[in-house]
């Protein structure tokens, strides 16, 4: 009942949310218009999910984000059933309630990201694996294989789950025995078959997703950044909550010490910890070497929630649970108030935190009007941007553009999905409206036979900041410049 009511509240908040789609959300929405087995930077599940949600409801941004609170609610239920199997009803109750109200889940419920379906399929895989360990039945084997395959189709971070499986095979004899039979082999074959279409898509697109992932790691930049490591660790306290993440750190070190000294320990806690440590460990190393976004370890908290809850309920720190619950929901209440009464954001000086979801509709409508009006009684043959984020937002907020929307690919090597699918070509370069920002504008202008700046657009995004564009009319792409 609590999860159902909380999910309904979050859906209502989506419909009163005054903020525009963020650039990544707009990009994911654009993918939903063209179902494929893969996209430049991500597996296809996010596009499929948004395509389904926008097909069954109308409501603009709310429908694009609708799957997020629903997935999080179902993930909490999966963890309830897992904790009930592993421990007891009390642990199951607290696991579901705490997970549903984690700070990261509160925040994520108002957005649509690839972590949303990933964490759901991770929870199903976790439940299925433990149930298969206990029963070794065909239904749980099929559920395990399907969940792993669909998780991989959601985000490649599902590979951390496979690493966790490898760890528990080594540490837990019962899991090792369960995964050595024919049912487990069939489960892994099923997972591979579900994931195979994405491998095929990558093979036919020069493995662009792997290239993008390597670029994201940024190992070619300045290496060894302790400040980025501290930033990443701080992000984990924010996602999982300060009391729970502190408890998780203490518990992991305690389990490691007991393993080292061969002291008695709860095998179920070690089993769960195996699915927590890989994502966090890789995130910590990546953050120190180069950089890592806080959410890159988000999948760790699916197993971390029942792990920490079970440990706290058996010790003297059980009062941390209601304290965490209260603290997390205070954060959720503040987020809800920001959505319902946006002027509060200005009062408390947090406008800069929302700059990525402001101003895009105004920009889209302005560009749409200027583009459709043409120039000197001549229509534009293309609208050109030099930025992936702007391109994605114009797709959503300028849906009635009469000219094709294109993006500048200066070196002929696609660096994002839109450079792969919609680069400006010489055939479209008769009379082009450039909506450009940043230093690359002059470089683009120099590649045309003639150029004239006709306007400047500046949109207030709060906190004394603006988002600005220069608008040019360009004629004749120089030969070999596309």
N, C-alpha and C positions, 0 to 999 in steps of 0.2 A: 504494500500500500504506500509506504514512504517513497519508494523508488518511482512508482507510477505517478504520484502527486508531484514529486520533484521534476520528473520528465515533462509533465504538462505545464508546470510553471516555466521551465526553460523554453518550451515551444512557444508559449505566450510571449516571453521576453524576445524571442526572435522576431515576432510580428510587430513589436513596439520598438525594436532596435532602429535608431535613426541613422546608423552608420552605413557607409557604402561597403561594397565588397573590397577586401584587400586585394592587392595585385596577384598574389598566389591563388586566392579564391577565384578571382576572375579567370585566371589561366586554367584552373581545373574545370570551371564551368565551360570554357571554350572547348575543352577536350570532350565534354559530355555531348557536344553537338556532332561529334564524329567518332562513333564507337570504333575502337581499334583494340588490338591485343597488346599495345604498348604505346608510350609517348616518349618524347625526347629525354625527360629527366625522371620519369616515374613509371611504375607498372600501371596497368589500366583500371584498377578497381575504383579509384577515386572518380574517374570520368563516368564509369558505369553507375556508381551510386548516385551522383548528382543527376545524371540522365534519368534515372528512375524517379528520384524525388521531384524533379521539375515536371515530369510527365504526369504525376498523379495529383499535383496541387499547383495552384497559381497564387502568387504572392511575392514575386520578385526575389529579393535577397533572402527572405525567410525560407523560401522553398529550396534555394541553393544549399542552405545550411541545415535543412530539416533533419537530415540523417544523423547529424552529430549528437544531439541529445538522445535520440532513439538508440543509437549504437551504444552510447555510454550507459544507458539504462539496462540494456541487455547484457553488457559486459559485467555490470554489478551483479546481475542475477546469476550469470555463469560462475562468478567467484563465490556467490552464496552456496551454490550446489557443490563446488569444489571444497570449500571449507567445511561444509556439512559432512562430506564423505571423509575428509582427512581428520577432522577434529570433532566438533559437536555443534549443536544448534546455536549456542551462544556465540561461538567464534564465527559461525556463518553469518549471523545477524550483524555483528560489528564489522565484519569484512565487507559486506555489501553496502552498509550505510556509510562507512568511512570512505570506501573507494568512490562511491557516487558523489561524495562531497569534498574530495581532494581539491586543493587550490587549482592544480593543473586541469582537473576535470571541469571545475566551474568555468575556468577561462576557455577551455577547448569547446565547451558546449555552445558557445556563441560564435564559433567559427567552423569551417569545414576544412579539414586537413587530412593528409594520408595516415596520420597516427590513429585517427578515429576507427576506420575499419580494421587496421592492423591490430589494435588492442582487443577488439572484439574477437577476431579469429584466433589471436594468441590465447585468450581466455578459454575459448572452446577447445583449442588444442591441449591446453594444460589440463582441463577437466577430462578430456578424452584419454589422454595419456595415463593419468592416474587411475581412471576407471578401468582402462585396459590392463594396467598393471595388476589390478585386483581381480578382474573377471576374465580377461583374455577372450572376449566375445567378438564376433564379427561386426556387430553394429558399432561398437566403440572403435574397432580398427578402421572402419570406413570413415567414421567421424573424425578420427585423428588425421588420416590422410587428406581428407577434404579440407580440414581446417588449416593444415600446414600449406597445402597448395594455394588456397584462397588467401592465406596470410602473405605468401610470397607474391601473389598478384596484387596485394595492397601496398606493400613496401618491402624492400629488400632487407630491412632490419629483422624480418622474420628469420633470417639466417642465424641470428642470436639464439633463437629457440632450438635450432638444430644443434648448436654448440652446447646448449643446456642439456639436450637429450644425450649427447655424447658424454657429458660429465656424469649424469645420473647412471648411465650404463656402467661406467667405471666404479662409481661409489655404491650403487644399490643393486644387490644381487637379484632382488625380485623384479626390478625393471629390466635388468639384463636378461633374465630368463624369458620375460614376456616378449621382449623385442627380438628374440632369437628364433621365433617360430614363423610359420608360413603366413599367419594373419598380419604380422608386422611387415613382412616383405610386401604383401599386397597393399598395405597402407602406404608404404613409401612409393610404390609404383603409382598409386592413385595420385599422391601428391605431385610426383614428377609429371604425370600426364596433364594435370590441371595447370601446372606451371609451364609446360612445353610451348604453348602458343606464344608466350612472352619471349621465350628464348628464340623462337623462330622469327618474331618481329624484330628483335635486336639483330639477328644474323642478317636480315634483309635491309637493315638501316645502319650498317657499319658499326654496330654495337655502340650506338650513341649514348645509351643510358650508362653504360660502363665508363665511357669517356667522361661523361658529365659527373659521375660519382667520384672519379679520380680527381677531377678538377675541383670538386667541392672539398676534398681532403686538403688541397692547397699546400702540399708538401714542397712545392717549388718556391714558396715564399720564405720569409725569415723564420727559421726554426727555433724551437724551444722558447715558449712564452709562458712563464709562470703566472703572469697576470691573467692570461686566458684560462689557465687551469683554475685559478681562484674564482673567476667569473662563472665558469662551468659548475663548480661545486656550489656556489651561491644559488645558481639556477635550480639545482636539485633540491635544496632546502625550500625554494619557492614552489616547485611543482608538487612535491610529496608532503609539504608542510614541515616546519622546523622541528617539531617534537617527534614526528614519525621518522624523518630522515636521520635525526640524531640517534634515535633508537635503532634504526637500521644499521648505522655505522658501528655502534656498540655491539650489536648482535653478530654482525659478520665477523668482526675481530674476535669475538668470544668463540664462535663456532670454529674459526681457523685455529685458535689456540688449543681448543679441546681436541681438534683433529690431530694437531701436531703432538700433543702429549698423550694421545690415546685415552683421554678422559671420556666418561659417559656423555652422550649427547642425543638429542631427539633426532632420529633419522628423517622424520618428516620435515623438520626445519631445514636440514641439509638438502633434502630433495628440492624444496622450494628455492633455497638459496642458489642452487645451480642455475636457475633461470633468471636470477637477478644479477649475478656478478658479471657475466659476459658483456652485456650492454654498458654497464657502468664502467667496467675496466677499460673497454675500448674507447669510451667517451673520454675518460680521464687521460689516457695516453694521447688520443688525438688532440684534446684541448691543449695539452702541454707542448706537443710537437708543433702544432699549427693553430688550430681553432676548432671549436665544436659548439654548435647550438645546443642550448639546454635540453631541447626536446629530443635530441638524438638518442637519449637514454630512456625515453618515456616508456618503452615497452617493459623495462625492468620493474615498473611499479605494479604491473598486473600480478606477478607472483609475490612482489614485496609486500603487498597489502595483507594477504592472509598470513604471510610469514611473520610480520611484525605484530599483527593482532594476536596470533596464537601465542607468541612469546610473551607479550605484555600481559595477557590474561592469566598466565601461569606464574607471574612474578609479582613483585611488590609495586610495580609501576603501572598497574592497571588503570589508575586514575588519569593517566595521560590520555586515555581514549576519549572520555567525555570532554576533556580540556581541548584535545585536538579537534573534535567534532565542533565544538563551539568556535574555536579559532578559525577553522576552515569556512564555516558558514557565515562568520562575520565578514570574511573576505568576499564570499559569494553575495552577501547582502550589499556590500559596497559596490560590487560590479553591477548588481541589479539596479541600484539607485543611479549609477552612472548612465545606464541605458534608459531608465524611466525619466530621469531629470538630468539631461545632459549639461545644464548650466552648472551643476555641482562640479563638473570637471574643471570649469574655469575658476570657480571659487577656491578649489584646493590646488590650483596650479599644475594640473596633470594633463594639460592639453597636448603636450608633446608626445605623450604615450599613445595618442589616438590619431596621429597625423597620417598614418598609412591607410586609414579607412575614412578619410575626409576629403572632400573636394572633387572626387572623381566624376560624380554625376554632372556637376557644373561644367567641368572640362569637356565631358562627352557631348553635352548638348551644344556647347559653344562650337566645338569642332564640327559637329554635324551640320549646324546652320551655315558656317562658313564654307564647308566643303560642298554642300548641295547648292549653294548660290553660284558657284563657279567663279571665274575671273574674266572680266572684260567680255562678258556674254559667251564665254567658252567654258564648257564643263571640264572638270578635272578628270584626267585619265587614271589617277591613283591618289590615295592619301598615304603619305609615308611617315613613319616614325623611326626613331633611332634607339628605341628603348623597349625591351621586352615587357616591362611592367605597364608602360603606357599603352602598348599595343593591346594587351589583355584587357585593360580597362575600357579602351575605346570599343572593343568588340562587344562589351556588355552595355556600356552607357551611350554608345552611338550606333544603335542597331539599324538605323535607317539611312546609313551612308549610301549614296548612289554610286560612288566610285569604289573600286576595290581597296581594301585596307592592306598595306604592305609594310615591310620592315627592312631596314638597311642592313645588308650583309656585306661589309666592306672588304673582307678577305676571301670570300667565297667558301669559307668553312663554317657550317652552321654551328652556333654556340648556344642555341636554345631552340625550342620547338617551333617557334614562328619563323626563325631564319631557315628552318628546314622546310616549312610548308608554305610560306607566303613572302618570299623575298621579292624586292622590286626587280623587274626585268626591263630590258630595253624596250620591249613592246608596249609597256605601260608608262613610259617616261615622257609622253608628249607634253602634257601640262600637269605637273605634280604639285600637290599641296603638302609641304613638309611641316609637320608638327614636331619640332625638335627641342631638345633641352641638353644642356651641358656642353662640354668642350668639343664633342664630335660633330656639332652642327656645321662649323666652318669647314671641316674636312669633307662633309657631304656636299655642301654648297659648291665647293671647288671642283667637284666631279661632274658638274652640269655645264652646258653651253651658256646658259643664262640663269640668273637668280635675282629675285627681288623680295625683300622683306616687306610684308604687308601688314603685320600686326604683332602684338605681344600680348600674351595671356598670362595673368597672374591671379592665382586663387588663394584666398586665405584658408589655411588649414589649422589655425589655432596656435596659441602660444607665441604669437608674434612671427610665425613662419608663413611662408608662401610657397606655392608650387608654380613655377613659371615656365612658359614655353615661348619660343620664337616661331612665327609662322612665315614661311617663304613660299613664293611661287617659283617653281623650277621648270626649266624647259630643256629637253634633250640630254639624256644621259650620255656622257662621253663614251666613245667606243671602248669596250673592254673594262668599263668602270663598274659594272653591275656585280 
